Amino acid sequence: MNAPLLLFLGLLGTAPAPRPRLVVVITVDQLRADYLDRYRAQLTGGLGLLLKRGAVFADAYQDHAVTETAPGHATILSGRWPAHTGIVRNAAGVLDSAAPLVGVTGPGAAPTRFRGTAFFDWLKAAEPGARALSVSGKDRGAILPIGRAKQQVYWYVGGYFTTSRYYADSLPDWVRAFNGRRLPFRAAGATWNLLLPARAYPEPDSEPYEHDGKDFTFPHQLSPDSAQAALEYLGVPSMDSLTLAFALEGVRALALGSRGAVDLLSVSLSTTDYVGHAYGPDSREIHDQVLRLDRSLGLFLQQLFVRYGSGNVLIVLTADHGVTPFPERSRAEGHRDAQRVNVDSMIAAVNAQLDQRAGGGAWLAFESGMVLLPRRGELAGQGVNVDSVVADVAARLRAVPGVARVDRPADLAGKDTSDAVVRRWLHQVPLNAGVELVATLRPYSIWVYLNLPATATHGQPSDLDAHVPLIFWGRAIRGGVYGERVNTVDIAPTLARLLGLTPAEPLDGRVLTEAIAAPD
């Protein structure tokens, strides 16, 4: 660790814990909790610092069923389950054609479906001068941590950071200047090589099930075409460095933490998700990605400490979900029943039968274990016995190899919530969400879909997908390793307690008082 960083660390504990000038919430997309243990000896940057000096919750979870990016990000600063935020699936997360992008083409996005309030709303109510900056490689990663607040929110689209017209009609000068450097375009032809010597990586670099059977060994090279390279940039470690550099530029331009109020910086780093999907959680690529993430975070935190002093920054690090390995890998590890499960053809067949009886095309939809029937009343109005149709679909699903159980959400109410599957589906699905059935796979199996590449993936109510890191760091935090079971919905109430804020509604999480240092 370098000298300036150690100098600032040495200041910890020399004075009563002040109110922070900046709250920094870092969400690493698809960062499994076990990565921090697996690579611990090689983490010498930001992850290493947080593990050494922070309050590390070793048994933390995104404790809901559809462990995906949108539902996960919505829990982190709302303190509420997806069943209460309204963000129950990726496809209906933030996409909104009424909020077109600014300056680039792509799908519009806004927090239209997010219900209730989030941490920044409580902060703003207490400190009207408070500001928030939220940045990510993905729209949902930038939007959902701050709820419906109209603050500075930016994400990456085709080589540029942009926002939607929900937030602004034009980009500020500092964003245009950053985009004008065209760093992703200038990376055309760049090569991703290992950070450390190859002997430092025990993983094989020759698994043909990775990356859809192509380009699955180091080195990896971006396209020589600049526009294509900018698209591919999301999947290489440099994207995290770019996102952090953009966040620092925003911190300076907006004078966050420099105007007397506490401000919020939310950063969602997306590359681990892209690498994890393509190469899997046991690959040499994910190992190198986590090491590079660690180094990038080290430089980022050092810049924040230089700007504010380490005692004036309160940091949270977590993830939106984990990931399940490729079934080929799982079978090689002894999980012989691991398989890819596809029900697209079955759902299409049922829809075809319904179309013959009632017209209307695709009545049923399937996503991440959920069978949705948003127009139930309309179908019943055509004389169809909807309950009979749902029962038939449930029977068909139960017969699919790899499916462990199929439930109606209403039938789960009142069941034993010590059963993680029951508890996580109850946390996931509100009864008015149009979800007729929820299907859970056998361990180590994954959902796959027609016309999509074969990837390692997530989205199940399994610990592989739900177990995430959770670390708090700051002067008001008592460092150490905590073994109590906690959840990401505990982050917002804990931050509220630390800042003396009053949440605007009942929360699902609790205050992690065990990690709050006693006042001097």
C-alpha positions in Angstrom: 0.0 0.0 0.0 1.4 3.4 -0.9 2.6 6.0 1.6 -0.2 8.7 1.0 -2.9 6.1 1.7 -1.2 4.9 4.8 -0.8 8.5 6.0 -4.5 9.1 5.8 -5.2 5.8 7.4 -3.0 6.8 10.3 -5.4 9.7 11.1 -8.2 7.3 12.0 -9.2 7.3 15.6 -7.4 10.5 16.5 -10.6 12.6 17.0 -14.3 12.1 17.7 -16.1 10.7 14.6 -17.3 13.7 12.6 -20.3 13.8 10.3 -19.0 12.7 6.9 -18.8 15.2 4.1 -19.4 12.4 1.5 -21.2 9.1 1.6 -19.8 6.7 -1.0 -21.8 3.6 -2.0 -19.9 1.3 -4.3 -21.9 -1.6 -5.9 -19.9 -4.1 -7.8 -22.2 -5.9 -10.3 -21.9 -9.7 -9.7 -19.1 -9.6 -7.1 -19.5 -12.9 -5.3 -18.6 -12.8 -1.6 -16.2 -15.7 -1.9 -14.0 -13.8 -4.4 -12.7 -11.6 -1.5 -11.6 -14.7 0.4 -10.3 -16.5 -2.6 -8.0 -13.7 -3.8 -7.4 -12.1 -0.4 -3.6 -12.5 -0.5 -3.4 -10.6 -3.8 -5.7 -7.7 -2.9 -3.4 -4.8 -2.2 -5.6 -1.9 -3.3 -9.1 -0.7 -2.4 -10.7 -4.1 -1.8 -7.7 -5.0 0.4 -8.0 -1.7 2.3 -11.7 -2.2 3.0 -11.2 -5.8 4.1 -8.4 -4.8 6.5 -9.9 -1.7 8.0 -13.7 -1.9 7.5 -16.6 -3.7 9.1 -16.8 -6.8 7.0 -20.1 -8.7 7.1 -19.1 -12.2 6.0 -22.7 -13.6 5.8 -24.5 -10.9 3.8 -27.3 -11.6 1.2 -29.5 -10.1 -1.4 -32.3 -12.0 0.3 -34.8 -12.2 -2.5 -35.5 -14.7 -5.3 -34.8 -13.0 -8.6 -31.1 -12.1 -7.9 -30.6 -9.8 -10.9 -29.2 -6.3 -11.4 -32.4 -4.2 -11.2 -34.0 -5.8 -8.2 -30.6 -5.9 -6.4 -29.7 -2.3 -7.0 -33.1 -1.2 -5.8 -32.6 -2.8 -2.4 -29.3 -1.2 -1.5 -30.4 2.3 -0.6 -34.1 1.8 -0.2 -33.9 -0.6 2.7 -36.8 -2.6 1.2 -37.3 -5.9 -0.7 -38.3 -6.0 -4.4 -41.9 -6.8 -3.3 -42.0 -3.3 -1.8 -39.8 -1.3 -4.3 -41.8 -2.5 -7.3 -38.6 -3.5 -9.1 -39.1 -7.3 -9.4 -37.3 -8.1 -12.6 -34.7 -6.7 -15.0 -37.0 -6.4 -18.1 -39.4 -4.1 -16.2 -36.7 -2.3 -14.3 -36.0 1.1 -15.7 -36.8 1.0 -19.4 -39.1 3.9 -20.2 -39.7 5.2 -23.8 -41.1 8.4 -22.3 -37.6 9.3 -21.0 -35.3 9.2 -24.1 -31.6 9.5 -23.8 -29.7 12.7 -24.2 -27.4 13.1 -27.1 -27.2 9.4 -28.1 -29.5 6.7 -29.3 -30.6 3.8 -27.2 -33.5 2.8 -24.9 -34.9 5.5 -22.7 -34.7 4.9 -18.9 -36.2 6.3 -15.8 -37.2 5.2 -12.2 -40.9 5.2 -13.2 -41.6 1.8 -11.6 -39.7 2.4 -8.4 -42.1 2.9 -5.5 -41.4 4.8 -2.3 -38.3 6.6 -1.2 -34.6 5.9 -0.8 -31.7 7.1 1.4 -31.1 10.3 -0.6 -34.7 11.4 -0.2 -34.2 11.2 3.6 -30.9 13.0 3.3 -32.4 15.8 1.2 -35.3 16.2 3.6 -32.9 16.8 6.4 -30.3 18.8 4.4 -32.0 20.6 1.5 -28.5 21.5 0.1 -27.5 17.9 -0.3 -26.6 16.6 -3.8 -26.2 13.2 -5.3 -24.2 11.8 -8.2 -24.8 8.3 -9.4 -22.8 6.7 -12.2 -22.7 3.2 -13.7 -22.0 1.2 -16.9 -25.7 0.3 -16.8 -28.8 2.4 -16.7 -30.4 0.4 -13.9 -27.1 0.5 -11.9 -27.1 4.3 -12.0 -30.8 5.0 -11.6 -32.1 2.6 -8.9 -29.8 3.3 -6.0 -31.2 6.8 -5.6 -34.8 6.0 -6.3 -36.9 8.7 -8.0 -34.7 11.6 -7.1 -33.9 13.9 -10.0 -30.2 14.3 -9.4 -27.0 13.9 -11.5 -27.4 10.3 -12.9 -25.3 9.0 -15.8 -24.6 5.7 -17.5 -22.6 4.4 -20.4 -24.1 4.0 -23.9 -21.9 3.1 -26.9 -18.8 4.9 -25.7 -20.3 7.9 -23.9 -21.8 8.7 -20.5 -25.3 10.1 -20.8 -28.6 10.5 -19.0 -32.2 10.6 -19.9 -34.7 13.4 -20.1 -36.2 12.3 -16.8 -33.1 14.0 -15.3 -32.0 16.7 -17.8 -32.5 18.0 -21.3 -28.8 18.4 -22.0 -25.5 17.2 -20.7 -23.4 19.6 -18.6 -20.1 20.8 -19.8 -18.0 18.5 -17.6 -19.8 15.4 -19.0 -19.4 16.6 -22.6 -15.7 17.3 -21.9 -15.2 13.9 -20.5 -16.9 12.2 -23.4 -14.9 14.4 -25.8 -11.8 12.5 -24.8 -13.3 9.4 -26.5 -11.3 7.0 -24.4 -13.2 3.9 -25.3 -12.9 4.7 -29.0 -9.2 5.3 -28.6 -8.9 1.8 -27.1 -9.5 0.1 -30.4 -7.2 -2.8 -30.8 -6.1 -2.7 -27.1 -5.2 -5.9 -25.4 -6.3 -7.3 -22.1 -3.4 -9.2 -20.6 -2.9 -10.6 -17.1 -2.0 -8.2 -14.4 0.3 -10.7 -12.6 2.5 -13.5 -14.0 0.6 -16.5 -15.2 1.8 -18.6 -12.3 -0.2 -16.4 -9.9 -3.4 -17.7 -11.4 -4.3 -21.3 -10.6 -7.4 -21.4 -12.9 -7.1 -23.2 -16.3 -7.2 -20.8 -19.2 -8.5 -23.3 -21.8 -12.2 -24.1 -21.0 -14.1 -24.1 -24.3 -17.5 -23.6 -22.6 -16.4 -20.1 -21.7 -17.3 -17.1 -23.9 -19.6 -19.1 -26.1 -16.7 -21.2 -27.3 -14.6 -18.4 -28.7 -11.8 -16.1 -27.5 -11.6 -17.9 -24.2 -7.8 -17.7 -23.5 -5.6 -14.7 -22.7 -4.8 -12.3 -24.2 -8.1 -10.7 -25.2 -8.2 -7.9 -27.8 -10.7 -5.2 -28.5 -11.9 -4.8 -32.0 -9.7 -2.6 -34.2 -12.9 -0.8 -35.2 -13.3 2.1 -32.8 -17.1 2.0 -32.7 -17.1 -1.7 -32.0 -14.4 -1.3 -29.5 -16.5 1.2 -27.6 -19.3 -1.4 -27.4 -16.9 -4.1 -26.3 -15.4 -1.8 -23.7 -18.0 -2.8 -21.1 -16.5 -6.2 -21.0 -12.9 -5.4 -20.1 -11.4 -4.1 -16.8 -10.7 -0.7 -18.2 -14.4 0.1 -18.0 -14.3 0.1 -14.3 -11.4 2.5 -14.3 -13.3 4.8 -16.8 -16.4 4.8 -14.6 -14.4 5.7 -11.5 -12.5 8.4 -13.4 -15.9 9.8 -14.5 -17.2 9.7 -11.0 -14.1 11.7 -9.7 -14.6 14.2 -12.5 -18.2 14.6 -11.3 -17.2 15.0 -7.7 -14.9 17.9 -8.7 -17.4 19.5 -11.1 -20.3 19.4 -8.7 -18.2 20.2 -5.6 -19.6 17.3 -3.7 -18.9 17.4 0.0 -17.5 20.9 -0.2 -20.6 23.1 0.5 -21.4 22.3 4.1 -24.0 19.5 3.4 -23.5 15.8 3.3 -23.6 14.5 -0.3 -24.0 11.1 -1.8 -21.8 9.4 -4.5 -23.2 6.1 -5.8 -20.9 4.2 -8.1 -22.0 0.9 -9.7 -19.2 -1.0 -11.5 -20.4 -3.3 -14.2 -17.4 -5.1 -15.7 -17.4 -7.9 -13.2 -20.9 -8.9 -14.4 -19.9 -8.9 -18.1 -16.7 -10.9 -17.4 -18.5 -13.3 -15.0 -21.3 -14.0 -17.5 -18.8 -14.6 -20.4 -16.1 -16.6 -18.6 -17.7 -17.8 -15.3 -16.9 -17.4 -11.6 -14.0 -19.9 -11.7 -12.2 -18.5 -14.7 -8.8 -16.9 -14.9 -10.6 -13.9 -16.5 -12.7 -13.2 -13.4 -9.6 -13.6 -11.2 -7.8 -11.0 -13.1 -10.8 -8.7 -13.3 -11.1 -8.7 -9.5 -7.4 -7.9 -9.1 -7.7 -5.0 -11.5 -10.9 -3.8 -9.8 -9.0 -3.9 -6.5 -6.2 -1.7 -7.9 -8.6 0.7 -9.6 -10.6 1.1 -6.3 -7.3 1.8 -4.5 -6.5 4.7 -6.7 -10.1 6.0 -6.5 -10.2 5.9 -2.7 -6.8 7.6 -2.5 -8.1 10.4 -4.6 -11.2 10.8 -2.3 -9.0 10.7 0.8 -6.7 13.4 -0.7 -9.7 15.6 -1.4 -11.7 15.1 1.8 -9.5 13.5 4.4 -10.2 9.9 5.2 -12.2 10.8 8.3 -14.7 12.7 6.2 -15.7 9.9 3.9 -18.2 7.1 4.8 -17.9 4.1 2.4 -20.2 1.1 1.7 -19.2 -1.7 -0.6 -21.6 -4.4 -1.7 -22.9 -6.2 -4.8 -26.3 -6.6 -6.5 -26.0 -10.5 -6.8 -23.6 -13.4 -7.2 -23.5 -15.9 -10.0 -23.9 -19.7 -10.6 -21.1 -21.4 -12.6 -21.4 -22.9 -16.0 -23.1 -26.3 -15.7 -20.1 -28.0 -17.3 -17.9 -26.7 -14.5 -20.4 -27.7 -11.8 -20.7 -31.2 -13.2 -16.9 -31.5 -13.2 -17.0 -30.5 -9.5 -19.4 -33.3 -8.7 -22.7 -31.6 -9.1 -23.9 -34.2 -11.6 -27.5 -32.8 -11.9 -26.4 -29.3 -13.0 -27.9 -28.4 -16.3 -29.3 -25.6 -18.5 -33.1 -25.4 -18.3 -35.1 -23.8 -21.1 -38.9 -23.5 -21.0 -39.4 -21.1 -23.9 -40.9 -23.8 -26.2 -43.4 -24.9 -23.5 -44.5 -21.3 -22.8 -44.9 -20.7 -26.6 -47.0 -23.8 -27.0 -49.4 -22.7 -24.2 -49.6 -19.3 -25.8 -50.4 -20.8 -29.1 -53.3 -22.8 -27.6 -54.6 -19.7 -25.8 -54.4 -17.7 -29.0 -56.5 -20.3 -30.8 -59.2 -20.0 -28.1 -59.1 -16.3 -27.2 -56.8 -14.5 -29.7 -54.5 -12.0 -28.2 -51.1 -13.5 -28.9 -48.7 -14.0 -26.1 -50.7 -14.1 -22.9 -48.0 -15.8 -20.7 -44.5 -14.5 -20.3 -41.6 -16.2 -18.5 -38.6 -14.5 -16.9 -36.2 -15.7 -14.3 -38.5 -18.4 -12.8 -41.6 -16.2 -12.9 -44.6 -17.0 -15.0 -46.4 -13.8 -15.7 -50.0 -13.2 -16.9 -50.5 -9.4 -16.8 -53.8 -9.6 -18.6 -55.5 -12.2 -16.5 -58.8 -10.4 -16.3 -58.9 -10.0 -20.1 -58.2 -13.6 -20.7 -60.9 -14.7 -18.2 -63.3 -12.3 -20.1 -62.8 -14.5 -23.2 -64.3 -17.4 -21.3 -61.0 -19.1 -20.4 -60.6 -20.9 -17.1 -57.4 -19.1 -16.1 -56.8 -21.2 -13.0 -57.0 -24.3 -15.0 -54.4 -22.9 -17.5 -52.1 -21.9 -14.6 -52.4 -25.4 -13.1 -51.6 -27.0 -16.4 -48.5 -24.8 -16.8 -47.4 -25.6 -13.2 -47.7 -29.3 -14.0 -45.6 -28.9 -17.1 -43.0 -26.9 -15.3 -42.7 -29.5 -12.6 -42.0 -32.2 -15.2 -39.0 -30.2 -16.7 -35.7 -31.7 -15.7 -33.8 -29.4 -13.4 -36.9 -27.8 -11.9 -37.0 -28.4 -8.1 -40.4 -26.8 -7.2 -43.2 -24.6 -8.6 -45.3 -22.5 -6.3 -48.1 -20.0 -6.5 -47.0 -16.8 -4.7 -50.2 -16.7 -2.7 -49.6 -20.2 -1.4 -46.3 -19.2 0.1 -47.8 -16.8 2.6 -47.7 -18.2 6.0 -45.2 -20.9 5.2 -42.0 -21.3 7.2 -39.6 -18.5 6.2 -36.6 -20.4 7.6 -36.9 -22.1 4.1 -34.7 -19.8 2.1 -36.7 -20.4 -1.1 -40.0 -19.5 0.5 -38.6 -16.5 2.2 -36.9 -15.1 -0.9 -39.9 -15.5 -3.1 -42.0 -13.7 -0.4 -39.5 -10.9 -0.4 -39.6 -10.8 -4.2 -43.2 -10.9 -5.5 -46.1 -8.7 -4.5 -49.4 -10.4 -4.9 -50.6 -7.7 -7.4 -47.6 -8.1 -9.7 -49.3 -10.4 -12.2 -47.0 -13.3 -11.3 -48.9 -16.6 -11.4 -46.2 -19.1 -10.7 -42.6 -19.1 -9.4 -40.3 -21.9 -10.3 -37.1 -22.8 -8.5 -34.3 -24.8 -10.1 -32.3 -27.6 -8.5 -28.9 -26.5 -7.2 -26.3 -25.5 -9.8 -28.8 -25.5 -12.6 -29.5 -22.3 -14.6 -32.2 -20.8 -16.7 -31.4 -20.3 -20.4 -33.3 -18.7 -23.2 -33.6 -19.3 -26.9 -31.4 -17.2 -29.2 -29.2 -16.1 -26.4 -25.5 -17.2 -25.9 -24.8 -19.8 -23.2 -23.4 -17.9 -20.2 -22.8 -18.4 -16.5 -25.8 -16.6 -15.0 -27.8 -15.7 -11.9 -31.3 -15.0 -10.9 -32.2 -17.9 -8.6 -33.0 -17.9 -4.9 -29.8 -19.8 -4.2 -26.9 -18.8 -2.0 -24.6 -18.9 -5.1 -26.6 -16.0 -6.5 -27.7 -14.3 -3.2 -24.5 -14.2 -1.1 -22.7 -10.9 -1.6 -20.0 -8.8 0.2 -21.0 -6.1 2.6 -18.4 -3.7 4.0 -18.8 -0.4 5.9 -15.7 1.9 6.3 -15.4 5.2 8.1 -14.7 6.9 11.4 -18.1 6.0 12.8 -17.6 2.4 11.9 -16.1 -0.3 14.2 -13.9 -2.4 12.1 -13.7 -6.2 12.2 -15.3 -9.3 10.8 -19.0 -9.9 11.7 -20.5 -13.3 11.4 -24.2 -12.4 11.9 -26.5 -13.0 9.0 -27.3 -9.6 7.4 -29.0 -8.4 4.2 -28.5 -5.5 1.7 -31.7 -4.0 3.0 -29.8 -3.3 6.2 -27.5 -0.7 4.4 -30.0 2.2 4.2 -31.3 2.0 7.8 -27.7 1.8 9.0 -26.7 4.9 7.0 -29.8 6.7 8.3 -28.8 6.0 11.9 -25.2 7.1 11.3 -26.4 10.5 9.8 -29.4 10.9 12.1 -31.9 10.7 9.3 -35.6 9.6 9.5 -36.7 7.1 6.8 -39.9 8.2 5.2 -41.6 4.8 5.4 -41.3 1.4 7.1 -38.2 -0.5 6.1 -37.4 -4.1 5.7 -33.9 -3.8 7.0 -32.4 -3.3 10.4 -29.7 -1.0 11.8 -26.4 -2.8 12.0 -25.6 -1.4 15.4 -22.9 -3.9 16.0 -20.7 -2.1 13.5 -21.3 1.5 14.7 -18.5 2.8 16.9 -19.5 4.3 20.3 -19.0 8.1 20.4 -15.7 9.2 22.1 
